[in-house]
Amino acid sequence: MKNRMEVALGTLRNDIARWANAGEHAQSAIKELSFFREDGPTEPFSAVYEPCICMVVQGAKRAILGNESYIYNPRQYLIASVDLPTFVQVIEASKEKPLLGLKLTLDLQQVSQLLIDGNFPHHRAQQSGHGMATSELTLPLLSAFQRLVDLLDEEHDIPMLAPIIQKEIIYLLLVGEQGARLRQIAAAGSQSQQVARAIEWLKNNFSQQVRIDDLASQARMSTSSFHNHFRSITAQSPLQYQKHLRLHEARRLMLAESLDAATAAFQVGYESPSQFSREYSRMFGAPPLRDISKLRQSNIADSLTVSNGNP
């Protein structure tokens, strides 16, 4: 099995090296599938993981969620079941052996439908509440990803075959180590799904004033229960989560759309530019002007939007 895994990883490594671009996220002809490559280690940087599975076939990455650290490498994949503001760091990469990996965005509605259509065994392992985890990469999962990547050379087959392979990947996740975690989020009526809906609302309305009582009511939970479940899944309070989304989007607006700090602050919901500057500095390590100037000088294209993170 070990030799088969090594051969399979080597094949996928060569394919990703062909499709990935250094220093940026390369979107593929399959809209849910993208590739990434880094030629050296990085400092921790802010990112928003959407529901997805990420694989690294060479090198290693670390995702930091609250006080937890998740390392993924050619032996481990990472799964995020909800949108999660995190910090990410490339910890193993070089020009000779760059970090190479892929990300497949997961459609939770498709996961829910597969739960309805299928008869999945109860997973005995007790899962923690966090919406992120790593697990051992299996040969069936690796083989399914290889077939998905192979479709990029046969683009006329993508509309018919890509959804079938993606459904197979979701099935393998649901019956695997992290199946319980994914089922908690996708199962209709579960508390985790109700919190996931509140997370989706926050993601789409982060510039608005938020009352926790209203979010709890929307999730059909008491305020204390909602707060506890939200923190369990995201490792943050709802207000911390909103602040992270606001600062992340403001950074993108300043870098990608050349807005000044005050305009970006007001656009994402801040009423006080000085408060925005203080919180921005705490999160990104420098005031807005200095941080954006540094990013531009280093030629970093920060594509970490709220709707599409770059883990």
Secondary structure, 3 states (H helix, E strand, C coil): CHHHHHHHHHHHHHHHHHHCCECCEEECCCCCEEEEEECCCCCCEEEEECCEEEEEEECEEEEEECCEEEEECCCEEEEECCCEEEEEEEEECCCCCCEEEEEEECCHHHHHHHHHHCCCCCCCCCCCCCCEEEEECCHHHHHHHHHHHHHHHCHHHHHHHHHHHHHHHHHHHHCCCCHHHHHHHHCCCCHHHHHHHHHHHHHHCCCCCCCHHHHHHHCCCCHHHHHHHHHHHHCCCHHHHHHHHHHHHHHHHHHHCCCCHHHHHHHCCCCCHHHHHHHHHHHHCCCHHHHHHHHHHCCCCCCCCCCCCCC
